[in-house]
Amino acid sequence: MKWLTRLLTLLAFLSVFLTAAFFGLGPQWVDRASNRVVGDPGRIPTLDTLALHKELIVGDLHADSALWGKDLLVQNNHGQVDLPKLLEGGATLQMFTTVTKSPQGQNYEHNASDAPDNISILALAQRWPAETQHSLFARAILQADRVLAAVQQHPQLTLVRSRSDLSALLTRRQAGDIVVGALLGTEGSHALDGDVGNIEKLYTAGFRMMSLQHFFDNQLGGSLHGESQSGLTSFGREAVIKMQALNIMIDVSHSSEATVRDTLETTQGAALIVSHTGFQGHCPSPRNISDETMEMIAEAGGPDRRRILGRRDLRQGYYGNYKRHSLRHRSLWIGPHRSRVRLGRLRHYANRCLPVAPPDAGPCRRRFHRRRDSCRHGGQPSALSGRALTPSLTPHLDHKWPTRGLVN
């Protein structure tokens, strides 16, 4: 029976090893595999570029850093952004989005709502509290708490919940303080757990932006990558009305076109955010929405035409090549003073400088990389992936126009 004893001992040691690897190394391995830096890092910025960069207000509307459990105050050599990288990159604002569900086999074309969930496994490996195994709302709060803890621990990271917070942040930066403003948002409103009352709870916790969907249809309506391509449900309309009442910024980045149009109808043409989605006309991909729907979003916003276009829009849309684009002869309203800017001038500056394409830019990626090094002073790209306003456009803007969800 010695062989049996040895076998059982070996199996016991193997079980202990695998368990330790799952809890100790598993999350880091998934983080490294999921968040890789690819492509040419580009040339070293010139002194003129660095000087211009310091004058810009740079913000990014989407980062899932809080999902992975790393210390946001320590510079990591892998994964998504942390405070040292934001400080080094000259960022002013960073939206930390909370990912609460991700279907296995996630893709741009078709995802089932009842597919096994990747986040459940990650939550188990990171030893999240028991309530997060059955509550997406609890997962959002947990990730928000990680950001709030970092804010409390470091004087160079501050939470932005209102226009007064934003004004104070910009005043500090103008006075020479190196500080970054953190905002909280959801990556899909399945984080509500089907309860409209959770919108106010998230708002109280500091959330100021909520996206409606992620990669699958949810109780609010159809996803751009889901099965139905349907619009808002009755619950979705109720949730949108509640978000609007609280002045929460509504993000439709992963929403189906029907959902986007229903949201515009429900909000009576109020401003929406498209934090990371592009134009089909510029880059055909199931990741992007039609030019017509994007134009409806751009034209929305009430009497002063306010709206926000996010980082992928700048890469794949408004700062793109419009020679074959259905919008190329149109104009845009920029900012609260309804300053009209011809798209031809945007094309002019786009041809001088085009930011780096994202990894999921599909067939457009090589074109973006080839043109990246043609930058001239006046439209340099940010070292980060967020918005960088050129000097030609900044006179038309003030810091209040992108703050629909920031109320005093």
N, C-alpha and C positions, 0 to 999 in steps of 0.2 A: 504493500500500500504506500510505500515511500514515493513512488512515481505520482500517485494521486495527490499526495500532500504537496509535492513540489509543483505540480500543475496548478493547484488551487492557490498556492503562494504566488506563483508567477501571474496568474490571472488577477489576484488582488493588487499586486504592484502595478500591473498594466492598467487596471481600473483607476487607481489613484493617480497615475501619470496622466491618463486621458482626461480625467476630471480636472486636474490642475491646469492642463493645457487649455481646456475649454474655457475655464473661468479666468485664467491668467493671461494667456496668449491669444485666445480666440478673438476678443474685441479688437485688439491691436492689429491682428492679421487681416480682419475684415476691413478695418479702417484703411490700412495701407493698400489693400487690393481695390477698394472702392474709390479712393481719393488720390489718384495718381496725377503727378504733374507731367504733361507730355508736350512735345513740340519744342521748337527752337526758342530759348529764353529771350532772344533778341539782343540788339546791340546795347552797349552801356550808354545811359542817357548823357547828353551833353550838359554843360553848365547852364546854357539857355533853357534847356528842357527842365532841369531841376528848378531853376528860378521860376519858370512859368507854373510848374506843378505846385509850388508853395502858395501860389495865388489862387488856386482853384479850390472850390468846395467839392470834395470827392465823396460820394456816397454809394454804397452797394445795397441793393434791396433783397439779397438772398444769400444766406450762408447757413449751413446745417451743423455748424461747429459744436453746438450744445448736445447733439445727438450722441457723440462718440465718447463722452466721458473723460476727455483729456482736460488738463488744467488750462483754462483759457488765458491765464496770465503768464504762461511759460511758452517760449518759442519752441515749437516742435519741428522736427525735420520731415514730417509727413502729415498728410491730412489737410483739413480745411483751416481757414484763417484763425489766428489767435491775436491777442492784443499786441505783442511785440511786432508782428508782421503788419498790423494796421498802423501802428505808430511809425514804423520804418517806411511804409508806403504813403504816408501823408494823408491817410483817410480821415474824414470828418465824421461820417455817419456809417454805421453798419447795422443792417436789419438781421437779427438772429431769428431764423425761422425754425419752428418745431415740427419735426417729422414724426408722425404717430402711427403710420401704417404704410407698408410697402409690399405689394404682391410679389410672390416668387415668380421668377421669369419676367420681371418687369421689362416692358418694351414700349415703343412709341405707337404701335399700331392697335393693340387689342389686349386688354387686361380684364380678367374676371373679378368682380367685387368679392367673391367668396374664395378666391385663391388663398393658399396658405400665406401667412404674414411673416415677412423677414424680420420686422422689428420685434416681434415676440421672442424670437430666438436671441436677437441681440440683447434685449432686455433681460433675458434669463442669464446670459453670459456676463452681463454687467451687474447682475444681482440688484436689479431695480426692485422697489417695494412690491409686495404682492398685489396691490390694487391695480398696478399698471398692466398686469396680465389680462385684465378684462375691461379696463377703462382707458380709452384713447384720450379722454380729458385729463386723466391723471398723468399720462405720459407727457402731455403738453405742459402741464404745471411743473413736472419734474425738470424738464429741460429749461423752462423759464427760471426756475429756482437756481439752476447752475449759472445762468447769466447774471441773475441778481446777486448771487454770492460773489461773483467776480467783481461786480460793480462796488460792492461794499468793501472789498479787500484792496482795491487799487484806486488811487486818486486820479489816474489818467483815463479811467473808464467811467462814464456817467450815463444814467438812464434818461432817455428822452420820452416824456409822456405828454408834453404840452408845448404850445408855442412859446411859452415863457421859458421852459426848459431849453428849447432850441435856441432862443435868443441869448440865453445865458451861456450856452455852449459856444456860440459864434463870437460872443463878446470876449470870452476867455481866450479863444484862439487868436482873435485880433490883438489881444494884449500880449501875445507871445506864449501862452500856455500850450503845451502839446497834450491834447486831450481828444478822446474819441467818444462820440455819442452812440449809445446802444439803443436799438429799438427792438421790440418783440412782435413776432407775427406767427401765424399758423401756416403750415404747408398742407392745406386741405381742411375744410370745416367738418370732416368726420370726427374731428377732435371735440365736437360738441356732444358726442354720444347721443345724438337725437333729441337733445333738450335745448330749446331756445334760451332757457334761463342761464345756461352755461356761457352765453355770449357776454352777459354782464359780469359774470365771475372772472372770465378771461380778461375783460377790460379792467376790472379792479386789480387783477394781478399784473397789469402793465402792458397788455397786448393792445397795439394800435393798428395792426394790419391783419386781415384774415383772408386767405385765399379760399375759394369755394371748393375746389376739387384738387386732387393730385392725379395719380395715374389710373384711377378706376372710378366708376360711377359710385356716388354715395347718396345719402338721404336727401341731399339738397338738389341733386340733378346729375346730368351727364358730364363725363370727363371727355376731353379731347382724345384720350387714349383708352376709353372704356368700351363697353359693348353696345350701348344704346344710342349714343350721340343725341340724347334727348335734352330738353331744356330744364328749367327750374321746376321742381315739384312744388306742391302747396307748402310743404315744410320749408323748402328752399326760399320761396318768396317771403314767408314769415321771418326767416332768419335774415335775409337781406334787408328787410324793412327795419328790423331791430338793429342791425349793424349801422345802417344809415342814421337811425335815431341817435345812436351813441357817437356818431361821427367817426366810426371805425373805417379805415381805408380798406376798400374791397379789391382784392387781387384776383384777376381772372386768367392767370397764366396757363393753367392746365384745364380750363373749362372748355366744354364743347362750344361750337359756334352758336348753337341754339341757346345754351345757357347764358352766353355773353349777351345775346340779343334780348333774352328774357330779363336779364339783370338790368340792362339799360332801360327797358320798358318799366320794370318795377320801381327803379330809382328815379324815373321820369327824366332820364338823360343826365344824371349826376356823373361826376368824374369817377373813373375807375383806374386802377393800377394794372399795368401789364409788366410785371417785374422781370420776367424771363421767358418771352415767347417772341418769335420773329414772323416775317411776312412770307407767305407762300410765293408771292410774285418775285421776291428777291432770292429766296432759297427754298425751292420746293421740297417739303419734308412733312411727314405726318406730325412732326413736333410743332409746326407753325400753323397759323390761322390765315384766312384769306385776307387779301388787301381790303376788300369791301368792309369786312367786319372790323379790321384795325382802323379803317378810316372812320367808321361809326364811333369807335372809342375815342379817337382823336378829336372828333367834332363834339363830343359830349362834354358836359361840365357846367351847364347852366349859363347864366348871362355873361360870365367872364371867361368862359371856355377853358376852365382849368382841367388839366389832365396830366398824368405822369406816364412816361414811357420808360421802361426799364432797360437793363443792360443789354439784353439780347436784341431789343428793338434798335438800339443804337448800332449794334453790329450788323444786324440783318435787315434793317428797315430804313429808318429815317436817315441814317448816315451811310447809305448804300449807293449803289450804282443805279440810277433811275432811267437810264436810256431806254430800257425795255420794260419800264415799270408803269403800271396803270395810274400811279399817283403823280407822275413826274411833272405834270403841268398844273398841279394843285398848289394851294397855299396852306400854311399852318398858322393857327393862332398860338402865340407863345406868351404865357404869363398873364397876370391879372389885368394888364393894361391893354390886352387884345392886340399886341404888336404883331403885325402881319409879316411873315418871313417867307419869301418865295422858296420853294423846294430847290430851285436852281442854285440858290446860294448855299443851301445845305449840301448840294452835290459838289459845289466848288470846294467847300471845306472838307467834305468826305474824301475827295480825290487827293487832298493834301495829306490827309491822315486818316487811317482806318484802324480801330482797335483790333486786338488779337481775337481771332475766332474761337468760340468755345469748342470743346471736344466733340459735341454733338451737332456741329454745324453741317455735318453731312457733306454733300457734294460741293458746298461753297467753301470748305475749309482751306483748300490749297490756294484759292484765289485770295482769301483774306491774308494768309501767311505771305504770299508773294508781295502784296501791296503794303504790308505793314511797315517796311523800311523806307517808304517814300515820304515820311512825315517831314513837315516843315514847321517852323515856329508859327504859332497861331492856332494850332489844332493838335497838340501832342496828346498821345494816349496816356491814360493813367497807368501807374504801375500795378494797380488793382484791376478788378473786372467791373468796376462800377461806372457811374456816370461821370464824365468829365466835360464841363461846359467850356466852349471856346470863347476867347475874348470878344468875338464878333456877336455872340448871342447873349452874353451875360448882362449887357445893359438893359435887355428886355425883361430880365428876371429879377425878382427879389426873393429873399429866403422864405417868404410866407406862402408862395404859390404852390409848393409841393407839400403842404402841411394840412391837408383836409382833415386828417385824423388827429391833429394835435390842437386841442382846444385848451384855453386857459382855465 
